[in-house]
Amino acid sequence: MNYVDKINHVLKPATSGSPVVVDLFAGCGGLSLGFEAQGFETHGFEMDADSCATYRKNLKGNCTQVVLTTKTELPAAPVLIGGPPCQPFSVGGKQKGLKDSRDGFPIFISAVERLRPEIWLFENVRGLLYRNKWYLDEITQSLQELGYVIEVKLLNAVDFGVPQNRERIIVVGHKGYFSFPKLLERKISAGEALGELAFQAPPESKFLTPSMDEYVAKYEKASFCKRPRDLHLDKAARTLTCRNLAGATGDMHRVKLPDGRRRRLLLREAARLQSFPDWFEFVGTQTSCLNQVGNAVPPLFAFHLAGVVRNYLRSSKRLSPSDIVSNSLPLQLSLPF
Protein backbone atom coordinates (compact mmCIF):
# COMPACT_ATOMS: atom_id res chain seq x y z
CA MET A 1 0.00 0.00 0.00
CA ASN A 2 1.48 3.36 -0.99
CA TYR A 3 1.68 6.31 1.39
CA VAL A 4 -1.42 8.18 0.23
CA ASP A 5 -3.59 5.05 0.29
CA LYS A 6 -2.26 4.21 3.73
CA ILE A 7 -3.12 7.52 5.40
CA ASN A 8 -6.52 7.59 3.67
CA HIS A 9 -7.52 4.11 4.75
CA VAL A 10 -5.60 3.32 7.94
CA LEU A 11 -6.25 6.67 9.60
CA LYS A 12 -10.00 6.38 9.94
CA PRO A 13 -11.83 6.67 13.26
CA ALA A 14 -12.69 3.11 14.29
CA THR A 15 -13.97 3.49 17.83
CA SER A 16 -15.82 0.46 19.13
CA GLY A 17 -16.54 0.94 22.79
CA SER A 18 -12.83 0.88 23.60
CA PRO A 19 -11.26 2.78 26.50
CA VAL A 20 -11.76 6.54 26.61
CA VAL A 21 -8.76 8.77 25.97
CA VAL A 22 -8.74 12.34 27.27
CA ASP A 23 -6.64 14.61 25.04
CA LEU A 24 -5.54 17.90 26.63
CA PHE A 25 -4.44 20.81 24.42
CA ALA A 26 -5.81 18.68 21.59
CA GLY A 27 -5.45 21.16 18.73
CA CYS A 28 -7.21 19.99 15.59
CA GLY A 29 -7.03 16.34 16.68
CA GLY A 30 -3.86 14.89 15.13
CA LEU A 31 -2.96 12.91 18.25
CA SER A 32 -6.58 11.87 18.84
CA LEU A 33 -7.02 10.73 15.24
CA GLY A 34 -4.17 8.24 15.66
CA PHE A 35 -5.84 6.91 18.81
CA GLU A 36 -9.29 6.69 17.22
CA ALA A 37 -7.78 4.79 14.28
CA GLN A 38 -6.57 2.24 16.85
CA GLY A 39 -10.10 1.87 18.22
CA PHE A 40 -10.05 4.27 21.18
CA GLU A 41 -12.79 6.74 21.99
CA THR A 42 -11.51 10.28 22.49
CA HIS A 43 -12.55 13.51 24.17
CA GLY A 44 -10.44 16.54 23.33
CA PHE A 45 -10.05 19.78 25.26
CA GLU A 46 -8.79 22.81 23.31
CA MET A 47 -9.11 26.59 23.61
CA ASP A 48 -8.96 27.48 19.89
CA ALA A 49 -12.40 27.60 18.25
CA ASP A 50 -11.23 26.66 14.74
CA SER A 51 -9.19 23.73 16.03
CA CYS A 52 -12.18 22.46 18.02
CA ALA A 53 -14.41 22.77 14.96
CA THR A 54 -11.91 20.81 12.88
CA TYR A 55 -11.72 18.11 15.57
CA ARG A 56 -15.51 17.74 15.68
CA LYS A 57 -15.83 17.73 11.89
CA ASN A 58 -13.42 14.83 11.39
CA LEU A 59 -13.32 12.70 14.54
CA LYS A 60 -15.99 10.70 16.31
CA GLY A 61 -15.06 12.08 19.70
CA ASN A 62 -16.17 15.40 21.13
CA CYS A 63 -13.96 18.44 21.58
CA THR A 64 -14.73 20.81 24.44
CA GLN A 65 -13.67 24.38 23.74
CA VAL A 66 -12.25 25.65 27.00
CA VAL A 67 -9.28 27.47 28.46
CA LEU A 68 -7.89 24.67 30.58
CA THR A 69 -6.99 25.21 34.22
CA THR A 70 -5.92 22.90 37.02
CA LYS A 71 -9.56 22.78 38.10
CA THR A 72 -11.23 22.08 34.74
CA GLU A 73 -13.67 19.20 35.12
CA LEU A 74 -12.52 16.16 33.13
CA PRO A 75 -14.21 12.81 32.46
CA ALA A 76 -12.80 9.65 34.00
CA ALA A 77 -10.46 7.91 31.57
CA PRO A 78 -7.80 5.17 31.72
CA VAL A 79 -5.64 7.04 29.19
CA LEU A 80 -4.53 10.68 29.27
CA ILE A 81 -2.61 12.26 26.39
CA GLY A 82 -1.67 15.75 25.30
CA GLY A 83 0.83 18.32 24.14
CA PRO A 84 1.05 20.95 26.89
CA PRO A 85 2.36 24.38 25.82
CA CYS A 86 5.60 25.23 27.55
CA GLN A 87 6.57 28.88 26.97
CA PRO A 88 8.03 29.46 30.46
CA PHE A 89 11.25 27.57 29.90
CA SER A 90 12.69 30.07 27.41
CA VAL A 91 16.25 30.99 28.34
CA GLY A 92 15.40 34.68 28.25
CA GLY A 93 12.48 34.26 30.62
CA LYS A 94 12.39 34.12 34.38
CA GLN A 95 12.42 30.31 34.31
CA LYS A 96 9.78 29.89 36.98
CA GLY A 97 8.96 26.47 35.58
CA LEU A 98 5.86 24.89 37.08
CA LYS A 99 5.13 28.10 39.02
CA ASP A 100 4.70 30.10 35.79
CA SER A 101 1.04 30.90 35.09
CA ARG A 102 1.57 30.54 31.32
CA ASP A 103 2.65 26.94 31.62
CA GLY A 104 0.45 24.04 30.51
CA PHE A 105 2.27 21.37 32.49
CA PRO A 106 0.68 22.10 35.89
CA ILE A 107 -2.65 21.47 34.15
CA PHE A 108 -1.45 18.15 32.77
CA ILE A 109 0.05 17.12 36.12
CA SER A 110 -3.18 18.08 37.90
CA ALA A 111 -5.15 15.95 35.43
CA VAL A 112 -2.90 12.95 36.12
CA GLU A 113 -3.34 13.46 39.87
CA ARG A 114 -7.12 13.71 39.64
CA LEU A 115 -7.85 11.07 36.97
CA ARG A 116 -5.16 8.57 38.00
CA PRO A 117 -5.08 7.03 34.49
CA GLU A 118 -3.57 3.62 33.90
CA ILE A 119 -1.18 5.20 31.42
CA TRP A 120 -0.50 8.71 30.18
CA LEU A 121 1.78 10.33 27.64
CA PHE A 122 2.66 13.74 26.37
CA GLU A 123 4.52 15.04 23.33
CA ASN A 124 6.77 18.07 23.25
CA VAL A 125 9.68 19.77 21.50
CA ARG A 126 13.15 18.27 21.62
CA GLY A 127 14.51 21.36 23.38
CA LEU A 128 13.18 19.98 26.66
CA LEU A 129 15.93 17.39 26.54
CA TYR A 130 18.77 19.82 26.13
CA ARG A 131 18.95 23.48 27.07
CA ASN A 132 15.76 23.11 29.12
CA LYS A 133 16.52 19.75 30.69
CA TRP A 134 16.15 21.32 34.15
CA TYR A 135 12.49 21.92 33.36
CA LEU A 136 11.87 18.39 32.09
CA ASP A 137 13.42 17.07 35.30
CA GLU A 138 11.04 19.23 37.32
CA ILE A 139 8.04 17.95 35.37
CA THR A 140 8.97 14.27 35.51
CA GLN A 141 9.81 14.45 39.19
CA SER A 142 6.32 15.79 39.94
CA LEU A 143 4.72 13.06 37.87
CA GLN A 144 6.94 10.34 39.31
CA GLU A 145 5.81 11.27 42.81
CA LEU A 146 2.25 10.34 41.75
CA GLY A 147 3.29 6.69 41.55
CA TYR A 148 4.28 6.13 37.92
CA VAL A 149 7.27 4.70 36.13
CA ILE A 150 8.41 7.51 33.86
CA GLU A 151 10.07 6.87 30.52
CA VAL A 152 11.36 9.47 28.08
CA LYS A 153 12.39 8.95 24.50
CA LEU A 154 13.31 11.21 21.60
CA LEU A 155 11.52 9.98 18.48
CA ASN A 156 11.47 11.19 14.90
CA ALA A 157 8.18 10.97 13.00
CA VAL A 158 10.12 10.07 9.84
CA ASP A 159 10.86 6.68 11.44
CA PHE A 160 7.16 5.90 11.60
CA GLY A 161 6.11 6.48 8.00
CA VAL A 162 5.69 10.26 8.14
CA PRO A 163 7.44 12.07 5.24
CA GLN A 164 8.91 14.69 7.53
CA ASN A 165 11.85 14.99 9.89
CA ARG A 166 10.11 15.93 13.11
CA GLU A 167 11.91 15.12 16.35
CA ARG A 168 9.77 15.21 19.46
CA ILE A 169 10.16 13.86 22.97
CA ILE A 170 7.54 11.42 24.16
CA VAL A 171 7.14 11.07 27.91
CA VAL A 172 5.12 8.12 29.20
CA GLY A 173 3.90 7.28 32.68
CA HIS A 174 2.72 3.75 33.50
CA LYS A 175 2.64 1.09 36.22
CA GLY A 176 3.69 -2.01 34.33
CA TYR A 177 5.82 -2.91 31.33
CA PHE A 178 5.80 -0.49 28.41
CA SER A 179 7.66 -0.57 25.10
CA PHE A 180 7.95 2.29 22.64
CA PRO A 181 6.91 1.52 19.05
CA LYS A 182 9.50 -0.08 16.78
CA LEU A 183 11.08 2.06 14.11
CA LEU A 184 10.18 1.31 10.49
CA GLU A 185 12.96 0.62 8.03
CA ARG A 186 11.56 2.44 5.00
CA LYS A 187 11.46 6.23 4.90
CA ILE A 188 8.81 8.07 2.90
CA SER A 189 9.99 10.97 0.74
CA ALA A 190 8.14 14.23 0.18
CA GLY A 191 7.81 13.29 -3.49
CA GLU A 192 6.03 10.02 -2.67
CA ALA A 193 3.71 11.87 -0.33
CA LEU A 194 2.80 14.71 -2.67
CA GLY A 195 2.87 12.98 -6.04
CA GLU A 196 1.57 15.21 -8.84
CA LEU A 197 0.61 17.95 -6.38
CA ALA A 198 4.24 19.07 -6.28
CA PHE A 199 4.22 19.85 -10.01
CA GLN A 200 0.96 21.78 -10.15
CA ALA A 201 0.13 25.46 -9.75
CA PRO A 202 -3.56 25.75 -8.83
CA PRO A 203 -5.27 29.17 -8.75
CA GLU A 204 -4.72 29.57 -5.01
CA SER A 205 -0.93 29.28 -5.39
CA LYS A 206 1.20 32.00 -3.78
CA PHE A 207 4.38 32.52 -5.76
CA LEU A 208 7.56 34.01 -4.40
CA THR A 209 8.28 37.44 -5.86
CA PRO A 210 11.78 38.49 -7.00
CA SER A 211 12.20 40.45 -3.77
CA MET A 212 11.17 37.40 -1.75
CA ASP A 213 13.64 35.25 -3.70
CA GLU A 214 16.35 37.78 -2.85
CA TYR A 215 15.36 37.80 0.81
CA VAL A 216 15.39 33.99 0.95
CA ALA A 217 18.83 33.89 -0.69
CA LYS A 218 20.21 36.29 1.93
CA TYR A 219 18.60 34.26 4.71
CA GLU A 220 20.11 31.02 3.44
CA LYS A 221 23.54 32.60 3.06
CA ALA A 222 23.41 33.98 6.60
CA SER A 223 22.26 30.57 7.85
CA PHE A 224 25.10 28.79 6.02
CA CYS A 225 22.67 26.57 4.08
CA LYS A 226 24.61 24.13 1.90
CA ARG A 227 21.66 23.67 -0.47
CA PRO A 228 18.47 25.71 -0.99
CA ARG A 229 15.76 24.97 1.52
CA ASP A 230 13.17 24.29 -1.14
CA LEU A 231 11.20 21.08 -0.69
CA HIS A 232 13.41 18.25 -1.98
CA LEU A 233 11.17 15.54 -3.37
CA ASP A 234 13.79 12.80 -3.01
CA LYS A 235 13.89 13.02 0.78
CA ALA A 236 11.64 13.68 3.75
CA ALA A 237 10.58 17.27 4.37
CA ARG A 238 12.10 19.35 7.14
CA THR A 239 9.95 20.03 10.19
CA LEU A 240 6.65 21.77 9.53
CA THR A 241 5.83 24.60 11.94
CA CYS A 242 3.30 27.41 12.14
CA ARG A 243 6.06 29.85 11.31
CA ASN A 244 7.34 28.19 8.14
CA LEU A 245 3.88 27.32 6.84
CA ALA A 246 1.78 30.39 7.57
CA GLY A 247 4.47 33.08 7.68
CA ALA A 248 6.32 34.66 4.75
CA THR A 249 9.71 34.02 6.32
CA GLY A 250 13.14 33.13 5.00
CA ASP A 251 12.71 29.49 5.97
CA MET A 252 9.15 29.16 4.62
CA HIS A 253 8.28 25.84 3.02
CA ARG A 254 8.14 26.20 -0.76
CA VAL A 255 8.03 24.07 -3.88
CA LYS A 256 10.15 24.75 -6.96
CA LEU A 257 8.15 24.02 -10.10
CA PRO A 258 9.63 22.60 -13.34
CA ASP A 259 9.44 26.06 -14.94
CA GLY A 260 11.66 27.51 -12.21
CA ARG A 261 8.97 29.39 -10.30
CA ARG A 262 8.70 28.81 -6.58
CA ARG A 263 5.45 28.78 -4.65
CA ARG A 264 4.57 28.35 -1.02
CA LEU A 265 3.31 25.03 0.21
CA LEU A 266 -0.43 24.53 -0.20
CA LEU A 267 -2.66 23.49 2.69
CA ARG A 268 -3.31 20.01 1.28
CA GLU A 269 0.40 19.51 0.66
CA ALA A 270 1.23 20.53 4.23
CA ALA A 271 -1.47 18.19 5.51
CA ARG A 272 -0.03 15.30 3.44
CA LEU A 273 3.46 15.91 4.82
CA GLN A 274 1.98 15.91 8.32
CA SER A 275 0.19 12.61 7.47
CA PHE A 276 -3.37 13.94 7.61
CA PRO A 277 -5.66 11.95 5.28
CA ASP A 278 -7.03 13.67 2.19
CA TRP A 279 -10.56 13.35 3.59
CA PHE A 280 -9.60 15.40 6.65
CA GLU A 281 -11.11 18.91 6.38
CA PHE A 282 -9.76 21.91 8.25
CA VAL A 283 -12.00 24.73 9.50
CA GLY A 284 -11.01 28.40 9.49
CA THR A 285 -9.02 30.90 7.47
CA GLN A 286 -6.01 29.81 5.44
CA THR A 287 -3.67 31.06 8.17
CA SER A 288 -5.67 29.31 10.88
CA CYS A 289 -5.67 26.03 8.96
CA LEU A 290 -1.91 26.16 8.33
CA ASN A 291 -1.34 26.89 12.01
CA GLN A 292 -3.45 23.86 12.90
CA VAL A 293 -1.30 21.68 10.66
CA GLY A 294 1.96 23.11 12.00
CA ASN A 295 0.90 22.60 15.63
CA ALA A 296 -0.40 19.07 15.17
CA VAL A 297 1.06 15.73 16.12
CA PRO A 298 1.29 13.73 12.86
CA PRO A 299 -1.66 11.30 12.98
CA LEU A 300 0.39 8.44 11.54
CA PHE A 301 2.99 8.91 14.28
CA ALA A 302 0.14 9.04 16.82
CA PHE A 303 -1.24 5.81 15.35
CA HIS A 304 1.97 3.96 16.28
CA LEU A 305 1.98 5.48 19.77
CA ALA A 306 -1.66 4.48 20.24
CA GLY A 307 -0.80 0.92 19.22
CA VAL A 308 1.69 0.43 22.04
CA VAL A 309 -0.68 2.08 24.52
CA ARG A 310 -3.35 -0.41 23.45
CA ASN A 311 -0.88 -3.28 23.92
CA TYR A 312 -0.05 -2.01 27.40
CA LEU A 313 -3.73 -1.90 28.42
CA ARG A 314 -4.27 -5.43 27.13
CA SER A 315 -1.42 -6.75 29.25
CA SER A 316 -2.20 -7.83 32.80
CA LYS A 317 1.37 -7.38 34.01
CA ARG A 318 1.62 -4.59 36.57
CA LEU A 319 4.26 -3.57 39.07
CA SER A 320 3.85 -3.38 42.84
CA PRO A 321 4.28 0.05 44.47
CA SER A 322 7.77 -0.94 45.66
CA ASP A 323 8.72 -2.14 42.17
CA ILE A 324 7.49 1.15 40.72
CA VAL A 325 9.82 3.03 43.05
CA SER A 326 12.80 0.88 42.12
CA ASN A 327 11.98 1.20 38.43
CA SER A 328 11.50 4.94 38.64
CA LEU A 329 14.83 5.83 40.20
CA PRO A 330 16.81 6.97 38.36
CA LEU A 331 14.59 8.33 35.60
CA GLN A 332 14.56 5.99 32.61
CA LEU A 333 15.87 8.34 29.97
CA SER A 334 16.25 6.79 26.52
CA LEU A 335 17.96 8.73 23.73
CA PRO A 336 19.10 7.58 20.28
CA PHE A 337 22.85 7.67 19.73
Secondary structure, 3 states (H helix, E strand, C coil): CCHHHHHHHHCCCCCCCCCEEEEECCCCCHHHHHHHHCCCEEEEEECCHHHHHHHHHHCCCEEEECCCCCCCCCCCCCEEEECCCCHHHCCCCCCCHHHCCCCCHHHHHHHHHHHCCCEEEEEEEHHHHCCCHHHHHHHHHHHHCCCCEEEEEEEEHHHHCCCECCEEEEEEEECECCCCCCCCCCCCCHHHHHHHHHHCCCCCCCECCHHHHHHHHHHHHHCCCCCCCCCCCCCCECCCCHHHHHCCCCCCCEEECCCCCEEECCHHHHHHHCCCCCCCCCCCCHHHHHHHHHHCCCHHHHHHHHHHHHHHHHCCCECCHHHHHHHHCCCEEECCC
